[in-house]
Amino acid sequence: MTTTDPVQLARDAAESVRSFNHRTFPTRQNPGLVSAPTAYSVLGAFKALADRLPQSFEQIAHALNTHLQAGHIAADYGTPAEHVAAAASALQEAEDHAYALADALSRAWSATNPLSHTGPLTDAESE
């Protein structure tokens, strides 16, 4: 069953990256990714992920501000407005970094486009 819970969706995305890191951890006998074309495809997927992050951060900031304006936020210390403003500022910074990340991944993705694999592939690696 597909979840619509935003917290679980974000956790699933984080878990997918953790699983990728675990599955592709390099060893002396295994470079981590099966081929350069695989790296190209992975970079494209990570670029798509990075391209989508700014919208996520904007929507979180919007939600916080909407709840603040409605008077639905309390704070353990300081004022809710101070904390929401700090969060919104940090989210704007994260958005800027996500754009830079997407740009760098786009360049890496483009750089790997002409690469092909000339070595052997095992049955498990070619799937």
Order of alpha helices (4+ residues) and beta strands (2+ residues): alpha-alpha-alpha
